[in-house]
């Protein structure tokens, strides 16, 4: 345990806190000097390594935990001071996380040029009842209106009771109706806010949190993106967003390239990241993406031939259909901002297999201008059938570990900026443990001080 504590201290000793942007490094001319950032950073790293994220619990541990007394030189900051440090030094904390990855890169830990990108939903400090979309708002208003109607009917029934008892019942019912009308006014105000938000969603407790789809029930939270090195299982890059995975492949790939220093990085992600424009940008950035197609086809769902049943002949710029006929390019159009070539064969009306192919007069095949990039990626995927198993083993384990450390509440801070700071502390703690597990305490200390 003592050696593990020494490793944490060694990490901080190698950091130049001033250049990272930490505040209160130099004491003020007047008044009592503030706690030095190194003390509070040690406190936080220890806390996140030991599943203690609450500032009140950190305050308590600093007063009774011998390890923390040694780390902080018996200083005992209160919870407000601890919370303010995390709140005011978010940018510097994120730089510490990136600098630790830079140190690992200098140790040549990322020589294996394959990373797995994945995203996971983390709960925010915002209950589902405090998150509103247009559909939720309509349901809530309808429920309130129904409740008001029920109470009015109950008042009519109360009129038939004894006068004294009827007066008591009507008084209670009128209070409930008044409360429901106040709720309706609040919801009407939220409805105005919904129209001003581009994504038509409002969260009252944490304004940046968003309703996220999950495999079970939905949650209000954030989407945490990670790029994990396949050999070391260290998180080389991460980001917190409040939108889906579809547009995150290129940003995460570029972050991973910068962190590892490897341009021709092989990047593997699940089908939720499949988007032609993102794959093209990723390829143009020098990486080798491997993303399986979601294969959502209305024709396949109806039992007809899918697009993969049509073989593209690059030499002649034609498609060969399952019946052996050649479909030639007829014209080019723009769909959703993408340049699309349209192909079909004149033999469709007379084809014996037409019922298995299309319900229209002709089966039209659409090909994106840059679809050769997608075809090349699919060929690489076909040659590596084990790559999706490797992706799961690489990318999903860190999420499970970090969520276990967080507990059921997940994030404790509000707004995207502060949530990113909190996630950086979790990632820093996770990567530090990985380094110690790989090199041992002595090896990690020697590597840090080298």
BELHU-V54176 format. One record per backbone hydrogen bond with DSSP energy under -0.5 kcal/mol. NH is the residue of the N-H (numbers start at 0). CO is the residue of the C=O. E is the energy in kcal/mol with one decimal. If there is no record, write none. Layout:
BEGIN
nh	co	e
NH	CO	E
NH	CO	E
END
This chain:
BEGIN
nh	co	e
4	0	-2.2
5	1	-2.2
6	2	-1.8
7	3	-1.7
8	4	-2.0
9	5	-2.5
10	6	-1.9
11	7	-1.5
12	8	-2.2
13	9	-1.2
14	11	-1.3
16	14	-1.0
19	15	-1.2
20	16	-0.7
20	17	-1.1
21	16	-1.8
26	24	-0.5
38	35	-1.2
39	35	-1.3
40	36	-2.6
41	37	-2.2
42	38	-1.9
43	39	-2.2
44	40	-2.7
45	41	-2.6
46	42	-2.3
47	43	-2.9
48	44	-1.9
49	45	-1.4
50	47	-0.7
51	46	-3.8
57	53	-2.1
58	54	-2.2
59	55	-1.9
60	56	-2.7
61	57	-2.3
62	58	-0.7
62	59	-0.8
63	59	-0.7
63	60	-0.7
64	60	-3.2
65	63	-0.6
68	64	-2.3
69	65	-2.1
70	66	-2.3
71	67	-2.9
72	69	-0.6
73	68	-2.8
74	71	-1.0
81	77	-2.1
82	78	-2.7
83	79	-2.5
84	80	-1.7
85	81	-1.5
86	82	-2.2
87	83	-2.6
88	84	-1.6
92	88	-2.4
93	89	-2.2
94	90	-1.6
95	91	-1.9
96	92	-1.8
97	93	-1.9
98	94	-2.6
99	95	-2.0
100	96	-1.5
101	97	-2.1
102	98	-2.2
103	99	-2.0
104	100	-2.2
105	101	-2.0
106	102	-1.1
107	104	-1.9
108	103	-1.9
110	107	-0.6
112	110	-0.8
113	111	-2.1
114	265	-2.5
115	227	-2.4
116	267	-2.5
117	225	-2.0
119	223	-1.9
121	221	-2.7
123	219	-2.3
125	123	-2.2
129	126	-1.1
130	127	-1.4
131	201	-3.2
133	199	-0.6
136	132	-2.6
137	133	-2.1
138	134	-2.1
139	135	-2.6
140	136	-2.6
141	137	-2.3
142	138	-2.2
143	139	-2.2
144	140	-2.5
145	141	-2.2
146	142	-2.3
147	143	-2.5
148	144	-2.1
149	145	-2.1
150	146	-2.4
151	147	-2.3
152	148	-2.1
153	149	-2.1
154	150	-2.0
155	151	-1.8
156	152	-1.9
157	153	-2.3
158	154	-1.4
159	156	-1.5
160	157	-1.9
165	161	-3.4
166	162	-2.1
167	163	-1.5
168	164	-2.4
169	165	-2.7
170	166	-1.9
171	167	-2.0
172	168	-2.4
173	169	-2.5
174	170	-1.7
175	171	-1.9
176	172	-2.5
177	173	-2.5
178	174	-2.1
179	175	-2.2
180	176	-2.2
181	177	-1.9
182	178	-2.1
183	179	-2.2
184	180	-1.9
185	181	-2.2
186	182	-2.4
187	183	-2.0
188	184	-1.8
189	185	-2.0
190	186	-2.1
191	187	-1.4
192	188	-1.5
193	189	-2.3
194	190	-1.3
195	191	-0.7
195	192	-0.8
196	192	-1.0
196	193	-0.6
199	196	-1.3
201	131	-2.6
203	129	-2.7
206	204	-0.5
208	205	-1.5
209	220	-2.1
211	218	-4.0
218	211	-2.1
220	209	-2.8
220	218	-0.6
221	121	-2.5
222	240	-3.2
223	119	-2.9
223	221	-0.7
224	222	-0.5
224	238	-3.4
225	117	-2.5
226	236	-2.7
227	115	-2.6
228	233	-2.6
229	113	-2.3
232	228	-1.9
235	226	-2.0
235	233	-1.0
236	226	-1.3
238	224	-2.2
240	222	-2.7
247	244	-2.3
251	247	-2.1
252	248	-2.1
253	249	-2.6
254	250	-1.9
255	251	-2.3
256	252	-2.5
257	253	-2.2
258	254	-2.3
259	255	-2.5
260	256	-2.0
261	256	-0.5
262	260	-0.6
264	262	-1.7
265	112	-2.1
266	264	-0.6
266	287	-1.7
267	114	-2.2
268	289	-2.0
269	116	-0.5
272	269	-2.1
273	270	-1.5
274	272	-0.7
278	274	-2.4
279	275	-2.4
280	276	-2.4
281	277	-2.4
282	278	-2.2
283	279	-2.7
284	280	-1.5
285	282	-1.8
286	281	-1.7
287	264	-3.2
288	286	-0.5
289	266	-2.6
291	268	-0.6
296	294	-0.9
300	296	-2.1
301	297	-1.5
302	299	-1.6
303	298	-3.3
304	355	-2.5
308	305	-1.5
309	306	-1.9
310	308	-0.6
310	319	-2.1
312	317	-3.7
313	311	-0.8
316	312	-1.2
317	312	-1.6
318	326	-2.4
319	310	-2.9
320	318	-0.6
320	324	-2.8
323	320	-2.4
326	318	-3.5
326	324	-0.5
327	325	-0.5
327	343	-1.5
328	316	-0.6
329	341	-3.4
330	341	-1.0
332	339	-3.1
334	332	-0.5
334	337	-2.6
337	334	-1.8
339	332	-3.3
339	337	-0.6
340	366	-3.1
341	330	-2.9
342	364	-2.5
343	327	-1.7
347	344	-1.2
349	346	-0.9
350	346	-0.6
350	347	-1.4
353	350	-1.1
355	352	-1.1
356	353	-1.4
357	353	-2.6
363	361	-0.8
364	342	-2.8
365	363	-0.5
366	340	-2.5
368	338	-2.1
370	367	-1.9
372	369	-1.6
373	369	-0.7
374	370	-2.4
375	371	-2.4
376	372	-1.9
377	373	-2.3
378	374	-2.0
379	375	-1.9
380	376	-2.2
381	377	-2.3
382	378	-1.4
383	379	-0.7
383	380	-1.0
386	383	-1.7
389	385	-1.9
390	386	-2.2
391	387	-2.0
392	388	-2.3
393	389	-1.9
394	390	-3.0
395	391	-1.5
397	393	-0.5
398	394	-0.7
399	395	-1.9
400	396	-2.3
401	397	-2.6
402	398	-2.5
403	399	-1.7
404	400	-2.0
405	401	-2.4
406	402	-1.8
409	406	-0.6
410	122	-1.7
418	414	-2.3
419	415	-2.1
420	416	-1.3
421	417	-2.2
422	418	-2.4
423	419	-2.0
424	420	-1.7
425	421	-1.7
426	422	-2.6
427	423	-2.6
428	424	-2.2
429	425	-2.5
430	426	-2.9
431	427	-2.2
432	428	-2.0
433	429	-2.1
434	430	-2.4
435	431	-2.1
436	432	-2.5
437	433	-2.0
438	434	-2.8
439	435	-2.1
442	438	-0.7
443	439	-2.6
444	440	-2.4
445	441	-2.5
446	442	-2.4
447	443	-2.4
448	444	-2.1
449	445	-0.8
END
